[in-house]
Amino acid sequence: MKNKRRQWTRLITSLVMIVIIGISIYLYSKEEAGGEIAQSQPTITPVAAARPSPTVASQAGTQPNRATPSAVAARPSPTVTAQAESRSADFDFYVLNLSWSPDYCASNSGNDPQQCSLGKKLGFVLHGLWPQYDKGYPSDCSTVKLPENIKARFPNLYPSEKLYDHEWEKHGTCSGLTPEGYLALSHKLKDSIAIPASYKAPEQPIRVTSTRLKQDFVASNPGLSESSLAAYCSGSGRFLQELYVCFSTDGKPTSCSKEIHDKAAKSCGSPDFLVRNVR
């Protein structure tokens, strides 16, 4: 009886040991499997990064078409360009400067034979069309050049070829107009002014007052008023130098600024002045 109990005890003990060993083997196998999975994960991650899903690839493919800050700075939008152009045209009115050629040639005949050669007999000529502020004026607003083919479309607009480039660069670039547009407006406004007969080509000097000169021009140009005209003198007020005619930015006669009238009055301080004769 005792032998049988011992046999059963040994059997049970053996079974327990077998179970324990089995559980240990199972747990050990599971840990090994888990370790293999963990070790394989670093290899999987780079592959996923190197080959993104179709959605990610599609999104990445559209990115070059999106406007980045640097791209916007390099290629301004039409709105930005328009604003830049409007800033260059930001002024209050135009001055059409009609220079009295005999006065200019009295001191520059040797330097400008194109305008001042004997027999030219030029009277009022276009000096320029100048954008103005109520006080002061803009100048040299860009480096855009005046093309030769554009000059050729407006022959004899100025009395001297050198004025084309000078007037465009100093004043025209501030008008907000193209070179052709600026010369076209200059031509239009110049031709809109009728020169009174007594000032077209006087063979003898004329002595007038500033008021009388303005009245003569208003009589020949009903659209003008005396306030839209300003006479400037040379020689400490002794000779007529030029006549300013003021226009709005859309090309209609308008009053000149107080600054222009004050400077004109100071320029022609004498009671009257001499209008030199043509030659």
C-alpha positions as CSV (number, residue, x, y, z in Angstrom):
1,M,0.0,0.0,0.0
2,K,2.8,2.3,0.9
3,N,4.5,1.5,-2.4
4,K,1.5,2.4,-4.4
5,R,1.2,5.8,-2.7
6,R,4.8,6.5,-3.4
7,Q,4.3,5.6,-7.1
8,W,1.3,8.0,-7.3
9,T,3.2,10.7,-5.6
10,R,6.1,10.3,-8.0
11,L,3.7,10.3,-10.9
12,I,1.9,13.5,-9.8
13,T,5.2,15.1,-9.1
14,S,6.4,14.2,-12.6
15,L,3.2,15.6,-14.1
16,V,3.6,18.8,-12.2
17,M,7.2,19.1,-13.3
18,I,6.1,18.5,-16.9
19,V,3.4,21.1,-16.7
20,I,5.9,23.6,-15.2
21,I,8.4,22.9,-17.8
22,G,5.7,23.2,-20.5
23,I,4.6,26.6,-19.2
24,S,8.2,27.8,-19.0
25,I,8.8,26.7,-22.6
26,Y,5.7,28.5,-23.7
27,L,6.5,31.7,-21.9
28,Y,10.1,31.5,-23.2
29,S,8.8,31.0,-26.8
30,K,6.4,34.0,-26.5
31,E,9.2,36.3,-25.3
32,E,11.4,35.2,-28.2
33,A,8.7,35.9,-30.6
34,G,8.0,39.3,-29.1
35,G,11.7,40.1,-29.3
36,E,11.8,39.2,-33.0
37,I,8.8,41.4,-33.7
38,A,10.4,44.3,-31.8
39,Q,13.7,43.9,-33.7
40,S,12.0,43.9,-37.1
41,Q,10.1,47.2,-36.5
42,P,13.0,49.6,-37.2
43,T,13.3,48.1,-40.7
44,I,9.6,48.6,-41.4
45,T,9.5,52.3,-40.5
46,P,12.0,53.5,-43.1
47,V,10.2,51.6,-45.8
48,A,7.0,53.3,-44.9
49,A,8.7,56.7,-45.0
50,A,10.4,56.1,-48.3
51,R,7.2,55.0,-49.9
52,P,4.3,57.2,-48.7
53,S,0.7,56.3,-49.3
54,P,-1.0,57.5,-52.5
55,T,-2.8,60.2,-50.6
56,V,0.5,61.6,-49.2
57,A,2.2,61.4,-52.6
58,S,-0.7,63.3,-54.2
59,Q,-0.6,66.0,-51.7
60,A,3.2,66.3,-52.0
61,G,2.8,66.5,-55.8
62,T,0.5,69.6,-55.5
63,Q,2.8,71.6,-53.2
64,P,5.1,73.1,-56.0
65,N,2.0,74.9,-57.3
66,R,1.2,76.6,-54.0
67,A,2.5,80.2,-53.6
68,T,5.1,80.3,-51.0
69,P,6.2,83.7,-49.4
70,S,9.4,83.8,-51.4
71,A,7.5,83.0,-54.7
72,V,5.1,85.9,-54.0
73,A,7.9,88.3,-53.4
74,A,9.7,87.2,-56.6
75,R,6.5,87.4,-58.7
76,P,4.2,90.2,-57.5
77,S,0.5,89.8,-58.0
78,P,-1.3,92.1,-60.5
79,T,-2.8,94.0,-57.5
80,V,0.7,94.8,-56.1
81,T,1.9,95.9,-59.6
82,A,-1.2,98.1,-60.0
83,Q,-0.5,99.7,-56.6
84,A,3.1,100.4,-57.5
85,E,1.9,102.1,-60.7
86,S,-0.7,104.2,-58.9
87,R,2.0,105.3,-56.4
88,S,4.1,106.6,-59.3
89,A,1.1,108.5,-60.6
90,D,0.3,110.0,-57.2
91,F,0.4,113.8,-57.8
92,D,-2.1,116.7,-57.8
93,F,-2.0,118.3,-61.3
94,Y,0.1,118.9,-64.4
95,V,2.0,121.9,-65.5
96,L,2.3,122.4,-69.3
97,N,5.4,124.5,-69.6
98,L,5.5,126.7,-72.7
99,S,8.9,128.2,-73.0
100,W,9.4,131.5,-74.8
101,S,12.1,130.4,-77.2
102,P,13.6,133.8,-77.9
103,D,14.4,134.3,-74.2
104,Y,16.0,130.8,-74.0
105,C,18.1,131.4,-77.1
106,A,19.3,134.8,-75.9
107,S,21.6,133.0,-73.6
108,N,21.9,129.5,-75.2
109,S,22.1,130.1,-78.9
110,G,25.6,128.7,-79.1
111,N,24.7,125.6,-77.1
112,D,21.5,124.6,-78.9
113,P,21.7,125.3,-82.7
114,Q,18.7,123.0,-83.3
115,Q,16.4,125.3,-81.5
116,C,18.2,128.6,-81.8
117,S,19.7,128.8,-85.3
118,L,19.0,132.1,-87.0
119,G,15.9,131.9,-89.0
120,K,14.1,129.4,-86.8
121,K,11.7,132.1,-85.6
122,L,10.3,129.9,-82.8
123,G,7.9,131.5,-80.3
124,F,6.2,129.4,-77.6
125,V,7.6,125.9,-77.6
126,L,6.9,122.9,-75.4
127,H,9.5,122.6,-72.6
128,G,7.6,119.8,-70.9
129,L,4.6,118.3,-69.1
130,W,5.3,118.2,-65.4
131,P,3.4,116.3,-62.7
132,Q,3.1,118.5,-59.7
133,Y,2.2,118.4,-56.0
134,D,0.4,121.4,-54.5
135,K,3.9,122.0,-53.0
136,G,6.9,120.7,-54.9
137,Y,6.9,118.0,-57.6
138,P,8.1,114.4,-58.1
139,S,11.0,113.6,-60.3
140,D,13.1,110.7,-61.7
141,C,10.5,108.1,-60.6
142,S,12.0,105.1,-62.5
143,T,14.8,104.1,-64.8
144,V,12.6,103.1,-67.7
145,K,14.0,104.5,-71.0
146,L,12.2,106.2,-73.8
147,P,12.4,103.9,-76.9
148,E,13.6,105.5,-80.1
149,N,10.6,104.2,-82.1
150,I,8.3,106.0,-79.7
151,K,10.1,109.3,-80.2
152,A,9.8,108.8,-83.9
153,R,6.0,108.8,-83.6
154,F,6.0,112.4,-82.2
155,P,8.3,114.5,-84.5
156,N,8.8,118.1,-83.6
157,L,7.0,117.8,-80.3
158,Y,9.9,119.6,-78.6
159,P,12.2,122.2,-80.2
160,S,15.3,120.1,-79.5
161,E,15.9,116.3,-79.6
162,K,17.6,116.3,-76.3
163,L,14.4,117.3,-74.5
164,Y,12.7,114.0,-75.3
165,D,14.9,111.9,-73.0
166,H,15.4,114.6,-70.4
167,E,11.7,115.3,-70.0
168,W,10.7,111.7,-70.0
169,E,13.3,110.7,-67.4
170,K,12.8,113.6,-65.0
171,H,9.0,114.1,-65.3
172,G,7.4,111.5,-67.5
173,T,8.4,108.6,-65.3
174,C,6.3,110.2,-62.5
175,S,3.2,110.5,-64.6
176,G,2.1,106.8,-64.3
177,L,1.9,106.7,-68.1
178,T,3.8,104.6,-70.6
179,P,6.4,106.5,-72.7
180,E,3.9,106.6,-75.6
181,G,1.1,107.7,-73.3
182,Y,3.2,110.5,-71.9
183,L,4.2,111.9,-75.2
184,A,0.7,111.5,-76.6
185,L,-0.7,113.5,-73.7
186,S,2.0,116.1,-74.0
187,H,1.2,116.5,-77.7
188,K,-2.6,116.7,-77.0
189,L,-2.3,119.4,-74.3
190,K,0.2,121.4,-76.2
191,D,-2.0,121.4,-79.3
192,S,-5.1,122.3,-77.2
193,I,-3.6,125.7,-76.4
194,A,-4.2,128.4,-79.1
195,I,-1.4,131.0,-79.1
196,P,-2.8,134.5,-79.5
197,A,-1.8,136.1,-82.8
198,S,0.4,138.8,-81.3
199,Y,2.6,136.1,-79.6
200,K,3.0,133.7,-82.5
201,A,6.0,135.3,-84.1
202,P,6.5,138.9,-83.2
203,E,9.0,140.7,-85.3
204,Q,9.4,143.4,-82.6
205,P,9.5,143.1,-78.8
206,I,6.2,143.5,-76.9
207,R,5.9,145.0,-73.5
208,V,3.0,143.6,-71.5
209,T,2.0,143.0,-67.9
210,S,1.4,139.5,-66.5
211,T,-2.3,140.2,-66.2
212,R,-2.5,141.3,-69.9
213,L,-0.7,138.2,-71.0
214,K,-3.1,136.0,-69.2
215,Q,-6.1,137.9,-70.5
216,D,-4.9,137.5,-74.1
217,F,-4.6,133.8,-73.6
218,V,-8.0,133.4,-72.0
219,A,-9.5,135.4,-74.9
220,S,-8.0,132.9,-77.3
221,N,-8.8,129.9,-75.1
222,P,-12.3,130.1,-73.5
223,G,-11.7,126.9,-71.5
224,L,-8.9,128.6,-69.6
225,S,-9.1,131.0,-66.7
226,E,-6.4,133.4,-65.4
227,S,-6.0,131.2,-62.4
228,S,-4.8,128.3,-64.7
229,L,-2.0,130.5,-66.1
230,A,1.3,131.7,-64.5
231,A,3.9,133.8,-66.3
232,Y,7.6,133.4,-65.3
233,C,10.3,135.9,-66.1
234,S,14.1,136.1,-66.4
235,G,16.5,138.9,-65.9
236,S,15.1,139.9,-62.5
237,G,11.7,140.3,-64.0
238,R,12.6,142.1,-67.2
239,F,11.8,139.4,-69.8
240,L,9.2,136.8,-70.4
241,Q,10.7,133.4,-69.9
242,E,7.9,130.9,-69.9
243,L,4.2,130.4,-69.4
244,Y,2.7,127.7,-67.1
245,V,-0.7,126.2,-68.1
246,C,-2.2,124.0,-65.4
247,F,-4.2,120.9,-66.1
248,S,-5.9,118.3,-63.8
249,T,-4.6,114.8,-63.9
250,D,-7.3,113.9,-66.4
251,G,-6.2,116.7,-68.8
252,K,-8.7,119.4,-68.1
253,P,-7.7,123.1,-67.3
254,T,-7.5,123.7,-63.6
255,S,-6.1,126.4,-61.2
256,C,-2.4,126.4,-60.6
257,S,-1.3,126.0,-57.0
258,K,-0.7,128.9,-54.6
259,E,3.0,127.9,-54.6
260,I,3.2,128.4,-58.4
261,H,1.4,131.7,-58.4
262,D,3.6,133.0,-55.6
263,K,6.8,132.0,-57.4
264,A,5.5,133.5,-60.6
265,A,4.7,136.8,-58.9
266,K,8.1,136.9,-57.4
267,S,9.7,136.0,-60.7
268,C,8.0,138.8,-62.6
269,G,8.2,141.4,-59.9
270,S,8.3,144.4,-62.2
271,P,5.1,146.2,-63.3
272,D,5.6,144.8,-66.8
273,F,8.1,142.8,-68.8
274,L,9.4,142.5,-72.4
275,V,8.5,139.7,-74.7
276,R,11.5,139.4,-76.9
277,N,11.0,139.2,-80.7
278,V,11.7,136.0,-82.7
279,R,14.8,135.6,-84.9
